[in-house]
């Protein structure tokens, strides 16, 4: 079982609930932070002091306040942790249940578990902790199909980058120039136009604005 766990959540009640679950799992040391930046620094500090965390449990959504943040979301934190601490077990504990988001976190960042916050959240979190401790992956039943079958709305990293720029108000020509400047290919204007039209058909969007709204609702950007 894990000995030292970091909880990253900006809701006190949730953090206390997670601590109770960890206590039931006989975890000796638990720390809590409310900001992703603080979480990353604590993990780095612990590693430097040779008292590493052996599990991180994090939410995905964090409310913005007066503080400037390098990591504005749990996904940002997970990406940073995976770069510097590739073997650190990570459990996502979130209200979000979009299959595309779960699939991305599992496939791209190799999260060890995804647990949905709902009526059985605490029970499933305990199951997840025990499962991950056995070096196996755990997904809440609500999202388990995210890795069991390919969804018709499956999209790739290239599409995500394009959609993010589109959501920022960039024109097709500006997206093409951005891709060229960053070495992303294909990057021709005609290719960008065809890809956007293909995505509109794929998501049954009426126009680019509708497309951006749909993919945001799905948690893809």
C-alpha positions in Angstrom: 0.0 0.0 0.0 1.1 3.6 -0.5 2.8 5.4 2.3 2.9 9.0 1.3 0.1 10.6 -0.8 -0.5 14.1 -2.1 -4.1 15.3 -2.6 -4.6 18.2 -5.0 -8.1 19.7 -4.7 -9.4 23.2 -4.1 -12.5 22.0 -2.1 -11.9 21.4 1.6 -14.8 19.0 1.9 -13.5 16.8 -0.9 -10.0 16.8 0.4 -11.2 15.7 3.9 -13.3 12.9 2.2 -10.2 11.7 0.3 -8.1 11.8 3.5 -10.7 9.6 5.2 -10.5 7.1 2.3 -6.7 7.1 2.6 -6.9 6.6 6.3 -9.1 3.6 5.7 -6.4 2.3 3.3 -3.9 2.7 6.1 -1.9 5.4 4.3 0.4 6.9 7.0 1.2 10.4 5.4 -1.2 12.6 3.4 -0.6 16.2 2.3 -3.2 18.5 0.8 -2.7 21.4 -1.6 -5.3 23.6 -3.3 -3.1 24.8 -6.2 -1.5 22.8 -9.0 1.6 24.9 -8.9 2.0 24.1 -5.2 1.5 20.4 -5.9 4.3 20.3 -8.5 6.7 22.2 -6.2 5.9 19.8 -3.3 6.5 16.7 -5.5 9.9 18.2 -6.6 10.9 19.2 -3.1 10.0 15.8 -1.8 12.1 14.2 -4.5 15.1 16.4 -3.7 14.8 15.5 -0.1 14.6 11.8 -0.9 11.1 11.5 0.7 9.1 11.0 -2.5 5.4 10.9 -2.8 4.3 7.5 -4.1 0.8 8.6 -5.2 -0.9 11.8 -6.4 -4.7 12.2 -6.3 -5.8 15.2 -8.3 -8.9 16.9 -9.6 -9.0 18.3 -13.1 -10.9 21.6 -12.5 -9.6 24.4 -10.3 -11.3 27.7 -9.7 -9.2 30.7 -10.8 -8.5 33.4 -8.2 -6.0 36.3 -7.7 -2.9 34.0 -8.0 -1.0 33.7 -11.2 -0.6 30.0 -12.1 1.7 28.1 -14.3 -0.6 25.1 -14.2 -4.2 26.1 -14.4 -5.7 22.7 -14.4 -5.2 19.2 -13.2 -4.3 18.2 -16.7 -1.5 20.8 -16.8 -0.2 19.3 -13.6 -0.4 15.8 -14.9 1.5 16.7 -18.0 4.3 18.3 -16.0 4.5 15.4 -13.6 4.7 12.9 -16.4 7.6 14.9 -17.9 9.6 14.9 -14.7 8.2 12.0 -12.7 7.1 9.5 -15.3 6.7 6.6 -12.9 4.7 8.5 -10.3 1.2 6.9 -9.9 -1.6 9.4 -10.5 -5.3 9.0 -9.8 -7.7 11.5 -11.3 -10.7 12.2 -9.1 -13.1 14.4 -11.0 -16.7 15.4 -11.7 -16.0 15.2 -15.5 -17.2 12.0 -17.2 -16.4 12.7 -20.8 -15.1 9.6 -22.4 -12.8 11.5 -24.8 -11.1 13.3 -21.8 -10.7 10.0 -20.0 -9.3 8.3 -23.1 -6.8 11.2 -23.6 -5.6 11.1 -20.0 -5.1 7.3 -20.2 -3.5 7.2 -23.6 -1.4 10.4 -23.6 -0.5 10.8 -19.9 -0.9 7.2 -18.7 -2.9 8.1 -15.6 -3.2 5.1 -13.3 -6.9 5.6 -12.4 -9.9 7.8 -13.2 -12.5 8.0 -10.6 -15.8 10.0 -11.0 -17.0 12.1 -8.1 -20.5 11.0 -7.5 -22.7 9.1 -5.0 -20.3 6.2 -5.0 -17.1 8.2 -5.5 -15.5 7.4 -2.1 -16.1 3.7 -2.5 -14.7 3.7 -6.1 -11.7 5.9 -4.9 -10.9 3.3 -2.3 -11.1 0.6 -5.0 -8.9 2.6 -7.2 -6.2 3.1 -4.6 -6.1 -0.6 -3.8 -6.0 -1.5 -7.5 -3.3 1.0 -8.4 -1.3 -0.2 -5.4 -1.3 -3.6 -7.2 0.1 -1.9 -10.3 -3.2 -2.2 -12.2 -5.3 0.5 -13.8 -8.8 1.4 -12.5 -11.6 3.3 -14.2 -15.0 4.1 -12.7 -17.7 2.0 -14.4 -19.2 5.3 -15.8 -16.1 5.8 -18.0 -14.7 2.3 -18.3 -15.8 2.1 -22.0 -13.4 5.0 -22.8 -10.6 2.5 -23.3 -12.8 -0.5 -24.3 -13.9 0.7 -27.7 -13.1 3.4 -30.2 -15.7 6.2 -30.2 -16.8 7.7 -33.5 -15.7 11.1 -32.2 -12.1 9.9 -31.7 -9.7 12.7 -32.7 -5.9 13.1 -32.7 -3.4 15.5 -31.2 -3.2 17.4 -34.5 -6.9 18.0 -34.4 -6.7 19.1 -30.8 -4.1 21.7 -31.7 -6.1 22.9 -34.6 -9.3 23.2 -32.5 -7.5 25.1 -29.7 -6.3 27.7 -32.2 -9.7 27.9 -33.8 -11.2 28.5 -30.3 -8.8 31.4 -29.8 -10.3 33.1 -32.8 -7.6 32.4 -35.3 -8.5 32.3 -39.0 -7.7 29.3 -41.1 -4.8 31.3 -42.7 -3.5 32.2 -39.2 -3.7 28.6 -38.1 -1.7 27.6 -41.2 0.9 30.2 -40.4 1.1 29.1 -36.8 1.6 25.5 -37.8 4.3 26.4 -40.2 6.1 28.5 -37.6 5.9 25.6 -35.1 6.9 22.9 -37.5 3.5 21.2 -37.4 2.4 19.4 -40.6 0.4 19.2 -42.7 0.1 23.0 -42.6 -1.2 24.3 -45.9 -4.2 26.5 -46.0 -6.2 24.0 -48.1 -5.4 21.2 -45.7 -6.5 23.2 -42.7 -9.7 24.1 -44.5 -10.4 20.4 -45.4 -9.6 19.3 -41.8 -12.0 21.8 -40.3 -14.8 20.7 -42.7 -14.1 17.1 -41.9 -14.3 17.8 -38.2 -17.6 19.7 -38.7 -19.0 16.7 -40.4 -17.6 14.3 -37.8 -19.2 16.3 -34.9 -22.3 17.3 -36.9 -21.5 21.0 -36.4 -23.3 23.7 -38.4 -20.2 26.0 -38.5 -16.8 26.6 -36.9 -18.3 28.3 -33.8 -20.7 25.4 -33.3 -17.8 23.0 -33.7 -15.7 24.7 -31.0 -18.7 24.7 -28.6 -19.2 21.0 -29.2 -15.6 20.0 -28.5 -15.5 22.2 -25.4 -18.7 20.5 -24.1 -16.9 17.1 -24.7 -13.9 18.3 -22.7 -11.5 18.0 -25.6 -10.2 21.5 -25.4 
